[in-house]
Amino acid sequence: MTRDISGRSRPTVFWGLPVRYSLLIREPLRSIALVCAAVLVGLVGWSGNPLTLPVAMFFPALWAFSPSRLVTAAISAGYFLAAARGLPEGVANFYGSGLGAGFALWFAAASGFVIVHTALWTARPGWGRALRYCIAAVAMSVPPFGIAGWAHPITAAGVVFPGWGWFGLAVAAIGLLVITSKAWPIATLVLGGLCLWSAAMWTPPDMPQGWVGVDTTFRGESGQYADYAQQIETIELIKAAAGEGAKVIVLPESAAGIWTPTAAHLWTRELTGLDVTVNAGAIIVNETGYDNVMMEITGEGISVLYSERMPVPVSMWQPWLAWTGAPAGARAHFFANPLVDLAGRRVAPLICYEQLIIWPILQSAFHPPDVIVATGNGWWTDNTNIVAIQKASAQAWARLFNLPLVMAFNL
């Protein structure tokens, strides 16, 4: 406050405006800037290019800088919705419907992320805030919230610290916490430098010698996915790859369709005499639902290699149907079979949705594996970057633990 010549007090003027009015203008502008920055971080970080993943590591800073809980909710929603922007169109493609259902699922998927980060936000700076972010990050890594734990900033650890393994994961986690504290300028400079260094030094994961992933381009809208004609065509792709020297051939999710004794007879007959091992996605149905699996197929026999730990919620995993007595869709095996043996190698299997969330790969890495096998069925992702994000995530995790990676997608 200042006083005029008559001795009366008046507000201090700043750039021609009273301070209190200046603050009223600056606070909304700051909030809008933070929300816009969160959207930009989500767009760039989750572009589908592994080299942009480190940008997502700046989300915790935006969360920490929020001036209120309401703005925190907007920041969290802006980041997550931008990162998952392909979902509305993907859902519309999958169900053959309009965008209404896609937008509903898009916002529903964001709700858990927003609730957790908003509830744990605090206006009080210091390490208490960092601890709260730590709790939020862990909550979004494991069930139940981790079931929709997409766009987790820790995924970038493999790009920033390639080959560092669990130590690199710990350092990345510490960086995410420090950036929410008063030491954020130092953390920002360090992370920014590491992002530039990783972009310059990045190399994609290797593939094991003799292993190959075979992509396909089959459709699924009509419900005829993986019929007899398609399976014959897929088997021809296997024979072509074997002719080029492949010994282990990885096929996409659901490449072998609904598994039956007839399908088993067809595959073993066609692979007899071929010195190859095939990892093929399939569906095994019974009266209570179905399992989304990887099969190990050779000319000498067949076995179920892996049952998916976390199918896609809503479109595949529908546990609420069991309450009505109806078949409950795909079963979630959560923490089962994190490691499988394929052709003498210890394999960390990741089917489709499992590449977007945290606990499946970390559970598998704990054992540890010799190779990561990542498969997916992305015919419904036309005009989106969903498959690109899945591939970028799988590559980041493979580089973190310095593991070979084999990928196969139906596009």
GUVONU-774247 format. One record per residue (C-alpha): residue number from 0; residue in one letter; y, z, x. Coordinates in pm, whole numbers, padded with zeros to 5 digits. Layout:
+-----+---+--------+--------+--------+
:   k : r :      Y :      Z :      X :
+-----+---+--------+--------+--------+
: NUM : a :      Y :      Z :      X :
...
+-----+---+--------+--------+--------+
END
This chain:
+-----+---+--------+--------+--------+
:   k : r :      Y :      Z :      X :
+-----+---+--------+--------+--------+
:   0 : m :  00000 :  00000 :  00000 :
:   1 : t :  00361 : -00059 :  00108 :
:   2 : r :  00690 :  00068 : -00032 :
:   3 : d :  00995 : -00135 : -00135 :
:   4 : i :  01356 : -00034 : -00062 :
:   5 : s :  01363 :  00182 : -00372 :
:   6 : g :  01067 :  00385 : -00245 :
:   7 : r :  00820 :  00259 : -00505 :
:   8 : s :  00472 :  00161 : -00385 :
:   9 : r :  00335 : -00188 : -00440 :
:  10 : p :  00004 : -00360 : -00347 :
:  11 : t : -00028 : -00505 : -00001 :
:  12 : v : -00012 : -00882 : -00018 :
:  13 : f : -00276 : -01090 :  00160 :
:  14 : w : -00221 : -01465 :  00171 :
:  15 : g :  00013 : -01426 : -00124 :
:  16 : l : -00233 : -01230 : -00340 :
:  17 : p : -00277 : -00859 : -00388 :
:  18 : v : -00582 : -00726 : -00201 :
:  19 : r : -00762 : -00620 : -00516 :
:  20 : y : -00735 : -00972 : -00658 :
:  21 : s : -00841 : -01122 : -00326 :
:  22 : l : -01156 : -00909 : -00332 :
:  23 : l : -01230 : -01015 : -00688 :
:  24 : i : -01223 : -01375 : -00573 :
:  25 : r : -01410 : -01328 : -00244 :
:  26 : e : -01707 : -01135 : -00382 :
:  27 : p : -01818 : -01403 : -00632 :
:  28 : l : -01762 : -01672 : -00370 :
:  29 : r : -01976 : -01476 : -00123 :
:  30 : s : -02251 : -01438 : -00383 :
:  31 : i : -02245 : -01807 : -00469 :
:  32 : a : -02256 : -01896 : -00099 :
:  33 : l : -02560 : -01673 : -00045 :
:  34 : v : -02747 : -01825 : -00339 :
:  35 : c : -02664 : -02177 : -00222 :
:  36 : a : -02780 : -02087 :  00129 :
:  37 : a : -03109 : -01952 : -00014 :
:  38 : v : -03166 : -02277 : -00200 :
:  39 : l : -03095 : -02475 :  00118 :
:  40 : v : -03334 : -02257 :  00320 :
:  41 : g : -03606 : -02315 :  00059 :
:  42 : l : -03543 : -02691 :  00051 :
:  43 : v : -03539 : -02740 :  00427 :
:  44 : g : -03796 : -02480 :  00529 :
:  45 : w : -04052 : -02610 :  00280 :
:  46 : s : -03988 : -02980 :  00325 :
:  47 : g : -04348 : -03050 :  00425 :
:  48 : n : -04265 : -03093 :  00794 :
:  49 : p : -04413 : -02811 :  01005 :
:  50 : l : -04109 : -02821 :  01235 :
:  51 : t : -03878 : -02708 :  00953 :
:  52 : l : -04090 : -02406 :  00859 :
:  53 : p : -03893 : -02171 :  01090 :
:  54 : v : -03586 : -02222 :  00869 :
:  55 : a : -03767 : -02012 :  00605 :
:  56 : m : -03746 : -01716 :  00844 :
:  57 : f : -03376 : -01681 :  00760 :
:  58 : f : -03450 : -01587 :  00398 :
:  59 : p : -03476 : -01211 :  00478 :
:  60 : a : -03120 : -01217 :  00616 :
:  61 : l : -02986 : -01366 :  00292 :
:  62 : w : -03182 : -01103 :  00100 :
:  63 : a : -03029 : -00828 :  00314 :
:  64 : f : -02671 : -00961 :  00284 :
:  65 : s : -02683 : -00959 : -00095 :
:  66 : p : -02399 : -00750 : -00246 :
:  67 : s : -02593 : -00644 : -00556 :
:  68 : r : -02937 : -00638 : -00714 :
:  69 : l : -02840 : -00915 : -00957 :
:  70 : v : -02739 : -01143 : -00672 :
:  71 : t : -03064 : -01050 : -00493 :
:  72 : a : -03256 : -01181 : -00792 :
:  73 : a : -03057 : -01505 : -00781 :
:  74 : i : -03112 : -01542 : -00405 :
:  75 : s : -03487 : -01482 : -00440 :
:  76 : a : -03516 : -01720 : -00733 :
:  77 : g : -03310 : -01989 : -00560 :
:  78 : y : -03525 : -01974 : -00246 :
:  79 : f : -03861 : -01973 : -00424 :
:  80 : l : -03776 : -02237 : -00684 :
:  81 : a : -03641 : -02467 : -00413 :
:  82 : a : -03953 : -02417 : -00201 :
:  83 : a : -04182 : -02483 : -00501 :
:  84 : r : -03973 : -02768 : -00640 :
:  85 : g : -04270 : -03003 : -00668 :
:  86 : l : -04447 : -02784 : -00923 :
:  87 : p : -04289 : -02911 : -01249 :
:  88 : e : -04373 : -03275 : -01182 :
:  89 : g : -04715 : -03186 : -01040 :
:  90 : v : -04805 : -02991 : -01355 :
:  91 : a : -04683 : -03278 : -01572 :
:  92 : n : -04903 : -03518 : -01374 :
:  93 : f : -05203 : -03286 : -01395 :
:  94 : y : -05189 : -03225 : -01767 :
:  95 : g : -05046 : -03565 : -01860 :
:  96 : s : -04765 : -03389 : -02047 :
:  97 : g : -04388 : -03360 : -02031 :
:  98 : l : -04199 : -03145 : -01786 :
:  99 : g : -04173 : -02850 : -02026 :
: 100 : a : -04503 : -02691 : -01921 :
: 101 : g : -04420 : -02762 : -01559 :
: 102 : f : -04089 : -02579 : -01578 :
: 103 : a : -04254 : -02287 : -01758 :
: 104 : l : -04515 : -02248 : -01484 :
: 105 : w : -04250 : -02299 : -01216 :
: 106 : f : -04044 : -02006 : -01344 :
: 107 : a : -04354 : -01795 : -01412 :
: 108 : a : -04473 : -01847 : -01055 :
: 109 : a : -04132 : -01739 : -00923 :
: 110 : s : -04125 : -01422 : -01132 :
: 111 : g : -04348 : -01215 : -00906 :
: 112 : f : -04152 : -01310 : -00595 :
: 113 : v : -03822 : -01232 : -00766 :
: 114 : i : -03940 : -00901 : -00913 :
: 115 : v : -04078 : -00770 : -00583 :
: 116 : h : -03775 : -00864 : -00374 :
: 117 : t : -03524 : -00747 : -00634 :
: 118 : a : -03695 : -00414 : -00694 :
: 119 : l : -03715 : -00334 : -00322 :
: 120 : w : -03361 : -00441 : -00230 :
: 121 : t : -03116 : -00172 : -00132 :
: 122 : a : -02742 : -00180 : -00067 :
: 123 : r : -02778 :  00081 :  00208 :
: 124 : p : -02796 : -00086 :  00550 :
: 125 : g : -03019 :  00033 :  00831 :
: 126 : w : -03389 :  00047 :  00906 :
: 127 : g : -03462 :  00174 :  00558 :
: 128 : r : -03369 : -00173 :  00434 :
: 129 : a : -03596 : -00331 :  00695 :
: 130 : l : -03881 : -00106 :  00579 :
: 131 : r : -03822 : -00216 :  00220 :
: 132 : y : -03839 : -00582 :  00323 :
: 133 : c : -04162 : -00505 :  00511 :
: 134 : i : -04311 : -00365 :  00190 :
: 135 : a : -04200 : -00674 : -00002 :
: 136 : a : -04348 : -00908 :  00259 :
: 137 : v : -04682 : -00726 :  00257 :
: 138 : a : -04687 : -00717 : -00124 :
: 139 : m : -04643 : -01096 : -00133 :
: 140 : s : -04928 : -01141 :  00116 :
: 141 : v : -05215 : -00976 : -00074 :
: 142 : p : -05328 : -00956 : -00439 :
: 143 : p : -05203 : -00909 : -00697 :
: 144 : f : -04853 : -01037 : -00608 :
: 145 : g : -04993 : -01238 : -00319 :
: 146 : i : -05185 : -01454 : -00566 :
: 147 : a : -04853 : -01638 : -00612 :
: 148 : g : -04728 : -01561 : -00261 :
: 149 : w : -04612 : -01912 : -00177 :
: 150 : a : -04327 : -01989 :  00060 :
: 151 : h : -04388 : -01679 :  00271 :
: 152 : p : -04159 : -01688 :  00578 :
: 153 : i : -04435 : -01549 :  00802 :
: 154 : t : -04610 : -01887 :  00774 :
: 155 : a : -04365 : -02014 :  01037 :
: 156 : a : -04512 : -01783 :  01302 :
: 157 : g : -04742 : -02055 :  01430 :
: 158 : v : -04456 : -02298 :  01482 :
: 159 : v : -04234 : -02046 :  01661 :
: 160 : f : -04511 : -01876 :  01859 :
: 161 : p : -04790 : -02136 :  01898 :
: 162 : g : -05102 : -01998 :  02059 :
: 163 : w : -04982 : -01638 :  02051 :
: 164 : g : -05238 : -01533 :  01789 :
: 165 : w : -05208 : -01188 :  01636 :
: 166 : f : -04942 : -01091 :  01888 :
: 167 : g : -04732 : -01388 :  01777 :
: 168 : l : -04779 : -01285 :  01415 :
: 169 : a : -04659 : -00934 :  01499 :
: 170 : v : -04356 : -01063 :  01690 :
: 171 : a : -04265 : -01294 :  01402 :
: 172 : a : -04298 : -01004 :  01156 :
: 173 : i : -04072 : -00788 :  01373 :
: 174 : g : -03819 : -01072 :  01383 :
: 175 : l : -03818 : -01089 :  01004 :
: 176 : l : -03747 : -00716 :  00986 :
: 177 : v : -03479 : -00713 :  01256 :
: 178 : i : -03289 : -00993 :  01084 :
: 179 : t : -03240 : -00761 :  00783 :
: 180 : s : -03082 : -00488 :  01002 :
: 181 : k : -02748 : -00446 :  01178 :
: 182 : a : -02900 : -00628 :  01474 :
: 183 : w : -02914 : -00949 :  01270 :
: 184 : p : -02675 : -01145 :  01497 :
: 185 : i : -02911 : -01099 :  01794 :
: 186 : a : -03216 : -01177 :  01581 :
: 187 : t : -03047 : -01488 :  01442 :
: 188 : l : -02963 : -01619 :  01789 :
: 189 : v : -03313 : -01549 :  01918 :
: 190 : l : -03484 : -01708 :  01618 :
: 191 : g : -03248 : -02004 :  01629 :
: 192 : g : -03326 : -02060 :  01997 :
: 193 : l : -03697 : -02029 :  01936 :
: 194 : c : -03674 : -02279 :  01650 :
: 195 : l : -03514 : -02535 :  01878 :
: 196 : w : -03763 : -02465 :  02154 :
: 197 : s : -04060 : -02495 :  01919 :
: 198 : a : -03929 : -02824 :  01780 :
: 199 : a : -03906 : -02965 :  02132 :
: 200 : m : -04248 : -02836 :  02242 :
: 201 : w : -04448 : -02883 :  01919 :
: 202 : t : -04787 : -03049 :  01935 :
: 203 : p : -05019 : -03077 :  01633 :
: 204 : p : -05358 : -02903 :  01636 :
: 205 : d : -05652 : -03078 :  01796 :
: 206 : m : -05963 : -03191 :  01611 :
: 207 : p : -06311 : -03096 :  01742 :
: 208 : q : -06488 : -03380 :  01917 :
: 209 : g : -06723 : -03560 :  01680 :
: 210 : w : -06555 : -03413 :  01370 :
: 211 : v : -06350 : -03621 :  01128 :
: 212 : g : -06173 : -03567 :  00798 :
: 213 : v : -06197 : -03853 :  00551 :
: 214 : d : -05915 : -03889 :  00298 :
: 215 : t : -05975 : -04055 : -00039 :
: 216 : t : -05756 : -04198 : -00315 :
: 217 : f : -05952 : -04134 : -00634 :
: 218 : r : -05773 : -04042 : -00955 :
: 219 : g : -05848 : -03771 : -01207 :
: 220 : e : -05637 : -03824 : -01518 :
: 221 : s : -05912 : -03964 : -01741 :
: 222 : g : -06167 : -03691 : -01680 :
: 223 : q : -06397 : -03937 : -01502 :
: 224 : y : -06329 : -03796 : -01158 :
: 225 : a : -06629 : -03816 : -00920 :
: 226 : d : -06853 : -04024 : -01146 :
: 227 : y : -07151 : -04217 : -01011 :
: 228 : a : -06948 : -04517 : -00891 :
: 229 : q : -06706 : -04293 : -00706 :
: 230 : q : -06983 : -04098 : -00538 :
: 231 : i : -07143 : -04420 : -00415 :
: 232 : e : -06806 : -04529 : -00277 :
: 233 : t : -06762 : -04191 : -00108 :
: 234 : i : -07105 : -04213 :  00050 :
: 235 : e : -07010 : -04556 :  00187 :
: 236 : l : -06708 : -04393 :  00354 :
: 237 : i : -06945 : -04142 :  00515 :
: 238 : k : -07168 : -04419 :  00646 :
: 239 : a : -06866 : -04600 :  00789 :
: 240 : a : -06747 : -04284 :  00967 :
: 241 : a : -07098 : -04219 :  01100 :
: 242 : g : -07106 : -04576 :  01230 :
: 243 : e : -06793 : -04496 :  01432 :
: 244 : g : -06962 : -04197 :  01596 :
: 245 : a : -06867 : -03906 :  01370 :
: 246 : k : -07119 : -03622 :  01364 :
: 247 : v : -06946 : -03384 :  01121 :
: 248 : i : -06762 : -03542 :  00829 :
: 249 : v : -06529 : -03339 :  00609 :
: 250 : l : -06457 : -03470 :  00258 :
: 251 : p : -06183 : -03355 :  00018 :
: 252 : e : -06207 : -03087 : -00247 :
: 253 : s : -06431 : -03197 : -00540 :
: 254 : a : -06534 : -03518 : -00361 :
: 255 : a : -06894 : -03473 : -00480 :
: 256 : g : -06790 : -03387 : -00836 :
: 257 : i : -06993 : -03156 : -01060 :
: 258 : w : -07305 : -03072 : -00861 :
: 259 : t : -07636 : -03140 : -01035 :
: 260 : p : -07998 : -03198 : -00926 :
: 261 : t : -07935 : -03569 : -00980 :
: 262 : a : -07632 : -03563 : -00750 :
: 263 : a : -07832 : -03370 : -00491 :
: 264 : h : -08107 : -03632 : -00500 :
: 265 : l : -07854 : -03913 : -00464 :
: 266 : w : -07679 : -03762 : -00163 :
: 267 : t : -07992 : -03662 :  00028 :
: 268 : r : -08148 : -04002 : -00033 :
: 269 : e : -07839 : -04188 :  00088 :
: 270 : l : -07792 : -03967 :  00397 :
: 271 : t : -08157 : -03977 :  00506 :
: 272 : g : -08175 : -04121 :  00856 :
: 273 : l : -07807 : -04054 :  00931 :
: 274 : d : -07741 : -03804 :  01209 :
: 275 : v : -07445 : -03644 :  01033 :
: 276 : t : -07349 : -03322 :  00862 :
: 277 : v : -07119 : -03358 :  00562 :
: 278 : n : -06884 : -03093 :  00428 :
: 279 : a : -06814 : -03207 :  00071 :
: 280 : g : -06619 : -03036 : -00204 :
: 281 : a : -06802 : -02988 : -00533 :
: 282 : i : -06808 : -02786 : -00853 :
: 283 : i : -07104 : -02569 : -00957 :
: 284 : v : -07104 : -02487 : -01328 :
: 285 : n : -07283 : -02217 : -01524 :
: 286 : e : -07240 : -02047 : -01861 :
: 287 : t : -06958 : -01816 : -01744 :
: 288 : g : -06740 : -02069 : -01563 :
: 289 : y : -06761 : -02255 : -01236 :
: 290 : d : -06727 : -02217 : -00861 :
: 291 : n : -06512 : -02449 : -00653 :
: 292 : v : -06721 : -02488 : -00338 :
: 293 : m : -06779 : -02664 : -00010 :
: 294 : m : -07131 : -02804 :  00026 :
: 295 : e : -07315 : -02868 :  00352 :
: 296 : i : -07511 : -03190 :  00304 :
: 297 : t : -07751 : -03367 :  00539 :
: 298 : g : -08040 : -03605 :  00489 :
: 299 : e : -08271 : -03304 :  00520 :
: 300 : g : -08116 : -03064 :  00271 :
: 301 : i : -07819 : -02914 :  00094 :
: 302 : s : -07664 : -02569 :  00081 :
: 303 : v : -07355 : -02406 : -00066 :
: 304 : l : -07134 : -02343 :  00232 :
: 305 : y : -06833 : -02171 :  00077 :
: 306 : s : -06706 : -02051 : -00261 :
: 307 : e : -06328 : -02062 : -00300 :
: 308 : r : -06159 : -01726 : -00270 :
: 309 : m : -05846 : -01814 : -00468 :
: 310 : p : -05848 : -02114 : -00704 :
: 311 : v : -05519 : -02238 : -00848 :
: 312 : p : -05402 : -01986 : -01112 :
: 313 : v : -05371 : -02114 : -01470 :
: 314 : s : -05504 : -02466 : -01412 :
: 315 : m : -05832 : -02341 : -01257 :
: 316 : w : -05844 : -01962 : -01243 :
: 317 : q : -05817 : -01832 : -01600 :
: 318 : p : -05972 : -01483 : -01609 :
: 319 : w : -05807 : -01400 : -01942 :
: 320 : l : -06042 : -01644 : -02117 :
: 321 : a : -06331 : -01404 : -02055 :
: 322 : w : -06163 : -01156 : -02293 :
: 323 : t : -06224 : -01401 : -02576 :
: 324 : g : -06582 : -01474 : -02476 :
: 325 : a : -06494 : -01825 : -02358 :
: 326 : p : -06593 : -01958 : -02012 :
: 327 : a : -06337 : -01823 : -01769 :
: 328 : g : -06265 : -02133 : -01560 :
: 329 : a : -06299 : -02117 : -01183 :
: 330 : r : -06413 : -01787 : -01036 :
: 331 : a : -06202 : -01621 : -00767 :
: 332 : h : -06411 : -01468 : -00488 :
: 333 : f : -06099 : -01306 : -00334 :
: 334 : f : -06229 : -01151 : -00010 :
: 335 : a : -06576 : -01309 :  00007 :
: 336 : n : -06711 : -01553 :  00271 :
: 337 : p : -06407 : -01571 :  00502 :
: 338 : l : -06618 : -01740 :  00768 :
: 339 : v : -06902 : -01992 :  00738 :
: 340 : d : -07127 : -02173 :  00983 :
: 341 : l : -07111 : -02552 :  00990 :
: 342 : a : -07293 : -02757 :  01252 :
: 343 : g : -07308 : -02458 :  01485 :
: 344 : r : -06936 : -02375 :  01458 :
: 345 : r : -06771 : -02075 :  01296 :
: 346 : v : -06542 : -02225 :  01035 :
: 347 : a : -06244 : -02077 :  00850 :
: 348 : p : -06252 : -02266 :  00516 :
: 349 : l : -05936 : -02322 :  00312 :
: 350 : i : -05953 : -02514 : -00014 :
: 351 : c : -05625 : -02647 : -00153 :
: 352 : y : -05428 : -02351 : -00295 :
: 353 : e : -05557 : -02119 : -00023 :
: 354 : q : -05340 : -02308 :  00226 :
: 355 : l : -05025 : -02190 :  00044 :
: 356 : i : -05095 : -01816 :  00043 :
: 357 : i : -05145 : -01561 :  00317 :
: 358 : w : -05452 : -01342 :  00295 :
: 359 : p : -05730 : -01608 :  00306 :
: 360 : i : -05633 : -01743 :  00649 :
: 361 : l : -05558 : -01401 :  00795 :
: 362 : q : -05888 : -01266 :  00667 :
: 363 : s : -06070 : -01561 :  00824 :
: 364 : a : -05876 : -01533 :  01152 :
: 365 : f : -05976 : -01168 :  01185 :
: 366 : h : -06340 : -01257 :  01257 :
: 367 : p : -06244 : -01505 :  01443 :
: 368 : p : -06335 : -01871 :  01373 :
: 369 : d : -06384 : -02170 :  01604 :
: 370 : v : -06217 : -02421 :  01373 :
: 371 : i : -06017 : -02438 :  01048 :
: 372 : v : -06132 : -02679 :  00777 :
: 373 : a : -05864 : -02746 :  00514 :
: 374 : t : -05937 : -02964 :  00211 :
: 375 : g : -05756 : -03047 : -00110 :
: 376 : n : -05750 : -03263 : -00420 :
: 377 : g : -05392 : -03378 : -00458 :
: 378 : w : -05413 : -03682 : -00685 :
: 379 : w : -05180 : -03503 : -00927 :
: 380 : t : -04905 : -03445 : -00667 :
: 381 : d : -04751 : -03794 : -00687 :
: 382 : n : -04377 : -03792 : -00607 :
: 383 : t : -04392 : -03434 : -00480 :
: 384 : n : -04427 : -03275 : -00136 :
: 385 : i : -04701 : -03031 : -00236 :
: 386 : v : -04974 : -03180 : -00017 :
: 387 : a : -04730 : -03216 :  00273 :
: 388 : i : -04651 : -02843 :  00246 :
: 389 : q : -05022 : -02760 :  00238 :
: 390 : k : -05080 : -02964 :  00552 :
: 391 : a : -04778 : -02813 :  00728 :
: 392 : s : -04900 : -02461 :  00647 :
: 393 : a : -05252 : -02536 :  00771 :
: 394 : q : -05112 : -02683 :  01093 :
: 395 : a : -04890 : -02379 :  01149 :
: 396 : w : -05181 : -02136 :  01113 :
: 397 : a : -05404 : -02349 :  01336 :
: 398 : r : -05136 : -02357 :  01608 :
: 399 : l : -05075 : -01982 :  01581 :
: 400 : f : -05437 : -01903 :  01659 :
: 401 : n : -05481 : -02208 :  01884 :
: 402 : l : -05764 : -02344 :  01669 :
: 403 : p : -05877 : -02701 :  01605 :
: 404 : l : -05803 : -02823 :  01253 :
: 405 : v : -05985 : -03073 :  01031 :
: 406 : m : -05815 : -03179 :  00709 :
: 407 : a : -05933 : -03402 :  00422 :
: 408 : f : -05735 : -03469 :  00104 :
: 409 : n : -05781 : -03680 : -00205 :
: 410 : l : -05438 : -03832 : -00257 :
+-----+---+--------+--------+--------+
END
